[in-house]
């Protein structure tokens, strides 16, 4: 009964700056648990309300089921209730997505993130039925993930409104880059449903238009700065938020071009993890590495300096 009732809990924690964590690999290509724990602790020190694991930045498509379970259990153990763990559980196969959701629940995750099915281009009715089937398989809250650049199909506003009527769906990671969407959806979604930008380049405008926060790549690199941006917005200081955001412009551009390779390289420059990738993804070429290094220098953030010296 406890698991079935979990999605009735409030969703106010899904707000502000939430990092989509990369999956560190050691020299043997295996998960580097120590580096992953460091990434988790760094987010907790910055006051992160939640962590996303085994999702886009985490190279979920290259992880085995055993590795995904290991990552989730490791995050749960490290965090120890200090933040929520959102586990990636997306697939273009409904049965596999159900398997991933059940695995995440057994591993102790607080919520799952489920992406619009990719590659097979389902109709909107199929997308809705896919998400409803996942909801029936788990007692965990579900964060929807709409990222048309990767899935080809979008999660249409009408479909989102229909799916979100079930209270188990607590929010949307919106990677569309459409900053008008929060205003467009105002009044169409039930109270408590959270709208989170999934696009760093437009996150500030998205939140200013009524969004609740962002699920971010760049927050892995500059967690304190990202938190300060969101805090400034929530406190009615948009100019301060814009001034802080400008420091991230070059870095966000780098991460947007080749992520998570650029993200992993940036974190490696800070001494937090190795830049190793799994095929078909590869490490950055030398010009791209130089661009990331320059972008980090432009941030000139005390948080980054502290990380590099640790």
Buried (B, 14 or more C-beta within 10 A) or exposed (E): EEEEEBBEEEBEBBBBBBBBBBBBBBEEEEBBBEBBBBBBEBBBEBBBBBBBBBBBBBBBEBBEEEBBBBBBBBBBEBBEEBBBBBBBBBBBEBEEBBBBBBBBBEBBBBBBBBBBBBEEEBEBEBBBBBBBBBBEBBBBBBBBBBBBEEBEBBBBBEBBBBBBEBBBBBBBBBBBBBBEBBEEBEEEBEEEBBBBBBBBBBBBBBBBBBBBBBBBBBBBBBBBBBBBBBBBBBEEEBEBBBEBBEBBEBBBBBBBEBBBBBBBBBBBBBEBBBBBBEEEBEBBEEEBBEBBEEBBEEBEBEBBEEBEEE
